[in-house]
Amino acid sequence: MACIIDRLNGIIRTMPTWIVYLLFSLPVPWLFYQGQTGGLGPEPINSLEAELGKISLQLLIAGLTITPLRRYAGLNLMKFRRAFGLLAFFYVTIHLLVWLLLDVGILSQIWEDILKRPYITIGMAGFLCLLPLAMTSNNMSVRRLGARWKQLHKLTYIAVLLGAVHFIWLVKGFQLEPLIYMAIIGILLAVRIPVHRMKIAR
């Protein structure tokens, strides 16, 4: 097993980050094409919103798995963590734009929905949490913020939780899928707690 992990880490070290950006950006034009050609069903805008939002949540979860994978399995994907975060923000932004421009389109209605519909309020709060993270996901910000950069980027935990709650409230009736996402997020956040307590004890 250790030999397999070492080989995988060797492949990861030589893999350029742009491949991750390229591969995970490909669903965007495909989804828009599907929406134009009837591949997203009778309500293409709603389906497009849902798929974009789901992918953004998956990317946030993928980013959360990187630290546990390195700590417990020895698989080092740290070089891709920034990419997953920025891709998640990219998908959330498109998800938001589809809702703003294609779904609602009326400015007064947009503000009314944000204020009166809890699942939209939660989703917007999650987007606002991701905004400063995307703006500081560069080497200059890391240098300038120093230790505060890590503290700021813990907003990821709040953003992913808000995204999961948004998903749960958005679906109609009882559905297992959003609850599975929330359970995975809960586990990924829980595995960080003992390490944090050990640092405090030291």
N, C-alpha and C positions, 0 to 999 in steps of 0.2 A: 504493500500500500504506500509506504514512504517513497518507494522508487517512482510510483505513478505520480504522486504529488510533486516530486522533484522535477519530473519531466514536464508536467503541466506548468509549473512555475517558470521553467526555462522557456516554454512557448510563450507564456504571458509576458515575460521580460522583453522578448523580441517583437511582440505584436504592437504595431503603432496604434495610438489612441484613436486616430481618425477612422479606423475600421469600425470601432464601436459606434461612433457618431453616424457613420454612413449606414450601417446595418439597421440601427434602431430608428433612423429617420425614414427608411423606406416605406413603413406602413402609412405614412401621411399621404403621399400622392395616390397610393393604392386605395385608401379609404375614400378620398375625394372622387376618384374614378368610379368606385363602387356606388357612391351616392348619386353620381350623374347618370349611371347606366341601370339603376334599379336594383343593384346588388345588396342594398341595405334595407330592403323591404318597403312597405307602404309609407313609412314615416322616416325618410332618409336623414333629415336634419337631427331628429331625436336620436337616431341610431348612431350618427356620426359623433354627436356630443358624447354619448355613452361610451363609445369605443375609445375616443381620445382621452376621456377622463379615466377610463379603466387602465389604459396603457401608462398614463402618468403615475397612477397609484402603484402599478407593477414596478415601474422604474424606481420609485422611491423605496419600495420594499427591497428591490435588488440592491440598492445602495446601502440599506441597513444590514443586509446579510454579509457584506464584505468584511466587517470587523470580526464577527463570530467565525466566519470561515477561516480567517487567518489565525485566530486565537485557538480554535478547537480542532481544525483540520489541517492547518499549515498551508492552506491555499492562499497565496498572496495576490489579491486583485486590487490592491490599494491604488494603483496607477489609474484605474478606471472609475474610482469613486466620484471624482469631479465630473466626469463625463455623464455618469448616470444621473447625478443631480441636475446638471444643465439640461439634459434631455428631458427629465421629468418636468422642469420648468417650461421647456419648449412645448411639450404636449399640453400642459395646463393652460398655457397662454393661448394656444390654438383652440382648445376646448372652450375657453372663455370667449374668444372672438367669434366662434361659431354661434354661441348662445347670444352674444350681443348683436351681431350683424345679421345672422340668418334666422335666428329663432324669434327674438324679441324685436329689435330694430327701432323701437321707440324709446327715446331717452327717459321720458317720464315713467314709462312702464318698467324700465330697467331698475330705477331707484326704488320704485314701489315693490318690485319683486325682492330686491336685496333686503329691504327693511321688513317685509311682511311674511316672507317664506323662509322658515328657519334653515332648511337644507341649502338654500342659496346663500344665506348669511354665513353659514358655516363654511361653505365652499369658497366664498370670497375671502373669509378670514384666513383660510389655508393658503390661498394665492398670495395674500399680503405677507404671510410668513415666509414664503419662498422668494419674494421679490428682493429683500436685502441679501439673501444667500446667493442669488444669481448675480447680483451687482458686485459682490465681493469674492466671487469665485475666480480670482486671478492672482497671479504671483505678487503683484504690487500690493494688493489688499492684504495678503497674508503677511507680507513684511511690515506694512504700516500698522496693522492692528495687533500684531504679535500674539500674546496669549488671549487677547479678547476675541480673536478670530474664531478660535475653537468654541468659546462660550457663545458667540453669535450663531454659529452653525449648529448649535443644539436646537435651534428653532426647527430643524428638520423633524425632530421628534413630534413637536406640536403639529407641524404641517401634515405629516403622514396620518396622525390620529384624526385630525379634522377632515382629511380626505376620506378616511374610512367611514367616519360618522356621516359625512355628506353622501356617500354611496349607500349606506344603510337607509337613510331617510329618503333618498331619491327613488328607490325601487318601490313598486307597489306590492303590498302584501308581504307575507313571509317568504324570503328567498335565502337560500343557504350561502350562495356565493359571497355576498358582502360580509356575512358573518365569518366566513373562512378567512377573508382578508384581514378582518379585525383581529381574529385569533392569532394569525401569523405575526401581525404587527405587535400584539401584546407579548408574544414569546420573544421576539427579537429585541424588544425594549427591556423585558424582564432579565434577559441574560446579561445585560449591562449593569444591573443593580449591584450584584455582589462585588464586582471589580471596583465600582465607585466607593462602596463602603470600606473596602480594603485600603484604598488610597487615603480615605479619611482617617482610618485607624493608624496608619503609618505617620 
